[in-house]
Amino acid sequence: MRWSGTPIHVIDFEGNLTSGILEYGVVTLFEGRISSVDTRLCGAVGRLRSSDTALHGISEGDVQRCAPFSEDFEKFARLRETGPLGAHYAHAENSLIKSVWPYPRMSRDFSRPAPATVLDWGPWVDTGRLYTQFFTSLNSGKLEELISVFQLDAALNDLAAQHCPATRRNYHAALFDALAAALLLLHLGQRPEFAEATLPWLLQMSTVNPEKRASLQQDELF
């Protein structure tokens, strides 16, 4: 089955291990389109530095009365049960979510063709790793540059106008960045060379460690 037949939940977090997750954006892809989006600001759990605010535009006052990210376990556990999580260079998102909840509930391991379960937030669909592997002539794997190179700027701005808060329609805003990564994944699925790509293959190719990738490759996928 092509990867688009299973929901993929593309996530972006703003914040760090010191301040905690201050904002999340989630874009669910299903059947080759965006099926839902979600975002909110989250209360800080640690010091928020001026350099942090300069990067993502979130101040202490913005999140002072917001519930912490830790209150949303049920939401993210349900997402992980229904499909894999995705991100652009997913190491950051994986580290942040694990700093709050080391494990989700037992969930399906979508990296394997046969039904299996795993107690982990991953493996992740990683658009940063996919694009730098498949398009080796790229000068950079940065999100903003990939959106520009593949001429997705107008589509991203249209989606931001529909879904993002008015003050959060820019890079380093969680839902905007999640939409950008989701567009990159949709663009990949529309290219003829990836027309028959399966979800296990997509997850395997998102795993750059050769030993980990080999451990995921159980059967011929094409």
C-alpha positions in Angstrom: 0.0 0.0 0.0 1.2 3.5 -0.8 2.3 5.6 2.1 -0.6 8.0 1.6 -3.1 5.4 2.7 -2.0 5.8 6.4 -2.3 9.1 8.4 1.1 10.8 8.9 1.1 13.5 11.6 3.7 16.1 10.8 4.8 18.0 13.9 6.8 21.1 14.8 7.7 22.3 18.2 8.9 25.8 19.2 10.9 25.9 22.5 13.9 23.9 23.9 14.8 21.7 26.8 15.3 24.7 29.1 12.0 26.5 28.4 10.0 23.4 27.5 7.7 23.2 24.5 6.1 26.6 24.1 4.1 25.9 20.9 3.1 23.0 18.8 1.8 22.6 15.3 0.4 19.3 13.9 -0.6 18.7 10.3 -2.2 15.3 9.5 -1.8 14.1 6.0 -4.1 11.4 4.6 -4.8 10.2 1.1 -2.5 12.8 -0.4 -4.0 15.8 1.3 -4.1 17.8 4.6 -7.0 16.3 6.6 -6.6 18.3 9.8 -4.4 20.8 11.6 -3.9 21.7 15.3 -1.8 24.3 17.2 -1.6 26.0 20.5 0.8 27.9 22.8 2.0 26.1 25.9 3.1 27.3 29.3 6.9 27.5 29.9 8.3 25.0 32.4 11.7 26.8 32.6 13.6 29.9 31.8 12.7 31.6 28.6 15.7 33.6 27.3 15.6 36.7 25.2 17.5 34.9 22.5 14.7 32.3 22.4 12.1 34.9 22.0 14.1 36.5 19.2 14.1 33.2 17.3 10.5 32.1 17.6 8.7 35.3 18.7 7.1 33.9 21.8 7.5 35.9 25.0 6.8 35.0 28.6 3.7 37.1 28.5 2.4 35.1 25.5 2.4 31.8 27.4 2.0 33.0 31.0 -1.6 31.7 31.3 -1.3 28.7 28.9 -1.5 25.1 30.1 1.8 23.3 29.8 2.4 20.9 27.0 2.3 18.0 29.5 -1.5 18.2 29.7 -1.8 17.0 26.1 -0.5 13.5 26.4 -3.8 11.9 25.4 -3.8 13.9 22.1 -0.3 12.9 21.1 -0.7 9.3 22.2 -3.8 9.0 20.0 -1.9 10.5 17.1 0.9 8.0 17.5 -1.5 5.1 17.6 -3.1 6.1 14.3 0.0 6.8 12.3 3.7 7.7 12.4 4.9 11.1 13.4 6.8 13.2 11.0 9.0 16.3 11.2 11.7 18.2 9.4 14.9 16.9 10.9 13.0 15.0 13.5 15.8 14.6 16.1 14.7 17.9 17.8 11.0 17.0 18.0 11.8 13.5 19.2 14.1 14.8 21.9 11.5 17.4 23.1 8.6 15.0 23.2 10.6 12.4 25.0 11.7 15.0 27.6 8.1 15.3 28.6 6.8 11.8 28.0 9.6 9.2 27.5 7.1 6.8 25.9 3.7 6.8 24.3 1.2 4.0 24.7 2.1 0.8 22.9 1.5 1.6 19.2 1.8 0.1 15.8 5.3 -0.1 14.3 4.5 1.4 10.9 8.1 0.8 9.7 7.4 -2.9 9.2 5.1 -4.5 6.5 3.8 -7.1 8.9 1.7 -5.9 11.9 4.0 -5.2 14.9 3.9 -3.0 17.9 6.5 -0.7 19.6 6.7 1.4 22.7 8.3 4.5 21.1 7.4 7.8 19.5 9.4 6.8 16.4 10.5 5.9 13.9 9.7 9.3 12.4 9.1 10.3 8.8 11.9 12.9 8.4 11.5 15.3 5.4 15.0 16.8 6.1 16.7 13.4 5.8 14.6 12.4 2.8 15.2 15.5 0.7 19.0 15.6 1.3 19.2 11.9 0.3 17.1 12.1 -2.8 18.2 15.5 -4.1 21.9 15.4 -3.6 22.5 18.7 -5.6 20.8 20.8 -2.9 22.9 23.4 -1.2 21.0 23.1 2.0 18.3 21.0 3.7 16.9 24.0 5.6 13.1 24.1 5.5 12.8 27.6 4.1 15.3 26.9 1.3 13.6 23.7 0.3 10.2 25.4 0.1 11.8 28.1 -2.2 13.8 25.6 -4.4 10.7 23.5 -5.1 8.5 26.6 -5.6 6.1 25.8 -2.8 6.0 29.4 -1.3 2.7 30.4 -2.7 1.0 27.2 -1.5 2.5 27.5 1.9 1.3 31.1 2.3 -2.2 30.2 1.2 -2.3 27.4 3.8 -0.9 29.7 6.5 -3.7 32.2 5.7 -6.3 29.5 6.2 -4.9 27.8 9.2 -2.3 29.8 11.2 -3.0 32.5 13.8 -2.6 35.9 12.2 0.6 36.6 14.2 2.2 33.2 13.5 2.4 33.0 9.7 6.2 32.8 9.4 9.0 30.4 9.8 9.8 29.4 13.4 6.1 29.4 14.2 5.0 25.9 14.9 2.1 25.4 12.6 3.7 27.3 9.8 6.8 25.1 9.9 4.6 21.9 10.2 2.7 23.0 7.1 5.9 23.6 5.3 7.2 20.1 6.1 3.8 18.6 5.2 4.0 20.3 1.8 7.4 18.9 1.2 6.1 15.4 2.0 3.1 15.8 -0.3 5.4 17.1 -3.1 7.6 14.0 -2.7 4.5 11.8 -3.1 3.5 13.5 -6.2 6.8 12.9 -8.0 6.6 9.9 -10.4 9.8 8.3 -9.0 8.1 7.9 -5.6 4.6 7.1 -6.9 4.6 3.6 -5.4 6.5 4.3 -2.2 5.3 2.4 0.8 5.2 3.7 4.4 7.7 1.2 5.7 10.2 2.3 2.9 9.6 6.0 3.7 10.4 5.4 7.4 13.4 3.3 6.6 14.8 6.0 4.3 14.2 8.6 7.1 16.6 6.5 9.2 20.2 7.6 8.4 22.0 5.2 10.8 22.8 2.2 8.5 22.5 -0.3 11.3 19.1 0.9 12.4 18.0 1.1 8.8 19.1 -2.5 8.2 17.2 -3.6 11.3 14.0 -2.1 9.8 14.3 -3.8 6.4 12.5 -7.1 6.8 11.0 -7.7 3.4 11.3 -6.4 -0.1 9.0 -3.3 -0.2 8.6 -2.6 -3.9 
